[in-house]
Amino acid sequence: STVTASFTIRTRDGTIYGSGRAALHSSGRYASFGGSLSVSHGTGRYVDAHGNGKLYGVIDRRTSALTVQTIGTLSY
């Protein structure tokens, strides 16, 4: 299975937008996942934002609670 998501990071100086895609690695109530993310654009101070990285996490399939860790680069 594949997980896809979009994200928005709002700060007082502008907003950063991006998306991620990850593969699920287990099938029980708690499923781990790993994949990639990319920053597509922004506003304000981040109008030229771009970047990419990796994402890792765990999702509780019963409650949809989610923990995500990211690492990567951001340029703006």
C-alpha positions in Angstrom: 0.0 0.0 0.0 1.0 3.6 -0.6 0.3 6.6 1.5 0.1 10.1 -0.1 -0.3 13.4 1.7 0.0 17.1 1.3 1.3 19.5 3.9 1.2 23.2 4.8 3.5 24.9 7.1 2.4 28.4 8.2 4.7 31.0 9.8 4.3 34.7 10.4 6.6 35.2 7.4 4.7 33.1 4.9 3.6 29.6 4.1 5.3 26.5 2.7 3.5 23.9 0.6 4.5 20.4 -0.3 3.6 16.7 -0.6 4.8 13.3 0.3 4.5 9.7 -0.8 5.4 6.6 1.3 5.1 2.8 1.3 3.5 1.0 4.2 5.8 -1.6 5.8 3.4 -3.5 8.0 -0.3 -4.4 8.1 -1.5 -4.5 11.7 -3.2 -1.7 13.7 0.1 0.2 13.8 1.7 0.5 10.3 5.1 2.0 9.8 5.9 3.8 6.5 8.8 5.5 4.7 9.2 7.5 1.6 9.9 10.9 0.1 8.7 14.5 0.4 9.0 17.6 -1.7 8.4 21.2 -1.2 6.6 22.7 -4.2 6.1 26.4 -3.5 5.4 29.0 -0.9 4.2 32.5 -0.1 5.7 35.6 1.5 9.3 35.0 2.5 9.1 31.5 1.1 7.7 32.4 -2.3 10.7 30.7 -4.0 10.7 27.7 -1.6 11.7 24.3 -2.9 13.3 21.2 -1.5 13.1 17.5 -0.9 13.7 14.9 1.7 12.7 11.7 3.3 9.8 10.9 5.7 9.3 8.1 8.2 6.5 7.4 10.6 3.8 5.3 12.2 0.0 5.4 11.7 -2.6 3.9 14.0 -5.1 2.6 11.5 -7.9 2.5 14.1 -7.7 6.2 15.2 -5.7 7.7 12.2 -3.2 9.1 14.8 0.0 9.8 12.9 3.6 10.4 13.9 6.0 11.6 11.2 9.7 12.4 11.2 11.3 14.3 8.3 14.8 15.1 7.1 15.8 17.0 4.0 16.7 20.3 2.5 14.7 23.5 2.1 15.8 26.5 0.0 14.0 29.8 -0.2 
